[in-house]
Amino acid sequence: MNNQILNNFGLIIQRERKKLKISQEELAFRAGLHRTYIGMIERGEKNITLINIHKLANALQIPLSKLFEEKI
């Protein structure tokens, strides 16, 4: 598995969360996920499913495609 992909994705999630000025806990609540799971995603420790990526995009109020178009 390419850890760089996971790390970059996590940084994108973190950046978008910080733009909204919300905590990991608030993002988790909005997405219906556990707060520790959000931390693991942001640190690049989890290879998450497309369903959870969709939940995060909705919670971050951004199009799903933005999570894949962004450059770090």
Secondary structure in CASP SS format (residue, H / E / C, confidence):
PFRMAT SS
TARGET T0000
AUTHOR 0000-0000-0000
METHOD secondary structure of the structure
MODEL  1
M C 1.00
N C 1.00
N H 1.00
Q H 1.00
I H 1.00
L H 1.00
N H 1.00
N H 1.00
F H 1.00
G H 1.00
L H 1.00
I H 1.00
I H 1.00
Q H 1.00
R H 1.00
E H 1.00
R H 1.00
K H 1.00
K H 1.00
L C 1.00
K C 1.00
I C 1.00
S C 1.00
Q H 1.00
E H 1.00
E H 1.00
L H 1.00
A H 1.00
F H 1.00
R H 1.00
A H 1.00
G C 1.00
L C 1.00
H C 1.00
R H 1.00
T H 1.00
Y H 1.00
I H 1.00
G H 1.00
M H 1.00
I H 1.00
E H 1.00
R C 1.00
G C 1.00
E C 1.00
K C 1.00
N C 1.00
I C 1.00
T C 1.00
L H 1.00
I H 1.00
N H 1.00
I H 1.00
H H 1.00
K H 1.00
L H 1.00
A H 1.00
N H 1.00
A H 1.00
L H 1.00
Q C 1.00
I C 1.00
P C 1.00
L C 1.00
S C 1.00
K H 1.00
L H 1.00
F H 1.00
E H 1.00
E C 1.00
K C 1.00
I C 1.00
END
